């Protein structure tokens, strides 16, 4: 028995440029009238089978992603703890790529565009679902890292405090100067801890 085939769009692209123009038009349609996209709905009355939509329905797709993530949690842990290459060295090697991508993100104002897409209700729903335990658990899991970072920070803050102690504090102007020194000192410490001198 012959399986029904989806209708193939008649337009054929002869170059990548033509494809990119067609893609832009299709993306415009997806944003304003997605119901006009071909293959969006399941095909009924097929012979001998019905065809599903060209791309899964959103609920089905999301459920599959969540289920697959849950089913592969142990595999994820095994892969993360046995990487094929040193992740730190790989990140260092990709520094040029990171810099280029960052510059492009700045040029395209992706930060603001990303914030504009945040759904406040959804964000707080996720936070409430995780509950206070999710926050506390996350902090507890990072306790070794937190201790290490604080140990580094403490030495720097101690040095800053020692230097501020050397400043006079008799007048209001002198006390203002100490506050300003503290702010500038903490900025300097932040740079130091990030490896910036």
N, C-alpha and C positions, 0 to 999 in steps of 0.2 A: 504494500500500500504506500502511496506517495504521501509524504508529510507536507502539509501546506507551508509554503515559504512566505516570508514577509515580503511585502512590496519593497523593492530596492529603489531608492530615489533615482530618478532619471538623470539628474545632473551629475556629470563627471568632472572632476577637477583635473586640469592639465598641468597645474603647477602648484607649488606650496603657497604662493601668493594668492591664487584663486581660492584655495582651501581656507586660508586665513580670513579672507573677505567673507566667504560663506559662513565660516564659524562665527564671525562677529554678528552677522545677520541672525543666525540661529540663536545666539546668546541673547540678542535683543528680544527675540520672540519668547524665549524661555522666561525672561523677566517680566514681560508685559502680557503675554497671552500663551502660557505654557500648554493650554489645551489644544493649540494648533500644531504642536510638535507631533510628527509621525511616530508610531510605535509606543505612544504614551500609555494607551489602554490595552488590556488583554484582548485577544481576538477570540470571539465566541463563534460557535457553529462551525468550527473547523472539521476537516475530514482527513485523517481519523482522529486527530487530537486538537484541542484548543491551545493556542499559544499565549504565553504570559506576556506582560508588557516588555518592551525592549530593555528597559532598565527596571529593576525591582521597585515596588511601591516603597515610599519612604519608611513606613512603619516596619515592613518586612525587612528592609535593608538594615535599619537601626537594630532591630531585634537580633538579626544574624550577627551583626558586629559585636554586640554585647555578649551574646552567647559564645561566640568564637573566642572572645577575649577571656571570658571566664573559664572556658574549656582548655585554654592554652596557657593559663597562668604559670603552671609548673615549667612548661617549655620555655616561657619568657624568662623565668628566673634562671634556668639552666643556661640559656644563651647569654644573658647579661653577665653571669658570673664566669662564663668561659668564652670571652669574645675571641674572634678570629684575628683581631689586631688590637694593639694597645689603643684604647679610646682617647687617651690624652694626647698621644703622639699623632693620632689621626686628626684630632681637632686642631692641633698646632699646624699640621700640614695643610689644613683647609682654611687657614687664616685669611688668605687672599680672597677666597670665595666668600667667606663670611663678610669681609670688608665691602666687597662689591655688592653683595646682596643687601647689606645694611644701607649703603648709599642709595641703592635703587628704592628701598623701602621708604627712606626719607624723602626722596624726590617724588614718590607717588603718594606721599602722605598716608601710608598704610596704617600707622598708629591711630590717627584720628578716625579713619574709615572703620577700623576694627572696633573702636569704642562705640561708634554710631550703631553698630550691629548688635550690641549687647542687649539682651532681653532681661530687664531687672527682675521681673517675676520669676523667670526661669532660673536666674542666678541664685536668688534667695531660696527657691524651692530645693535646689541641689544642696545648698549649704545646710538647710534644715534636715534634709534626708540623711546627710552624713552625721549631723548632730555634733555635740561638743566632743564626743568620743573620737571623731575623725580628726579634729584639731589636736586634741591631747595626744592621740596615738602618733600623729605625724611628728609632733615635737619630741615625743619620747623616742621614736625611731632615729631621730637626728641628734640625740643627746651627746654622742661622742664628738660629732662635728661641731656642735654648739660649744662644748667645753674647749675644744682646740681653738676655735675662733676667738673665744673670750680670753683664753690664755694669751693669745697674740695681742688682742686689743688692750688687755690690762697693762702690759708693759708700756705700750704707747701712751695710754691715758695717764699712767704714772709719770712718765717723762713730761707730758704736757702740764700736769698739775704742779710738778716741781718747778717748771719754768714760770708758770703763772704766780706761784708763791713768791717769786723774786720781784714781782711788780708791786709798786706802792699802791695803797688803797685808802689813803687818808681823805681824799676829796671825791666828790661825785664823779668828776671827769676821770679820775684815776680808776675808780670802780667800773665806770663805763668801758674804759680801755681794757680792763681785765675780762669783762664779758665778751668784748669783741675778739680779744686774743683767744678765748676759749672756743668761740665759733670757728675762727680761722684755723685754730689748732686741730679741731675735730675734722675739718675738711682736709687738712694736710694728712692726718692719720688715715682717713678714708682712702686717699690716693696711695699712700704707702702700702696699705694692706691689699690694694689692687695691683701693686707692682709698678705704680706710676710715681716718678720722683720729680 
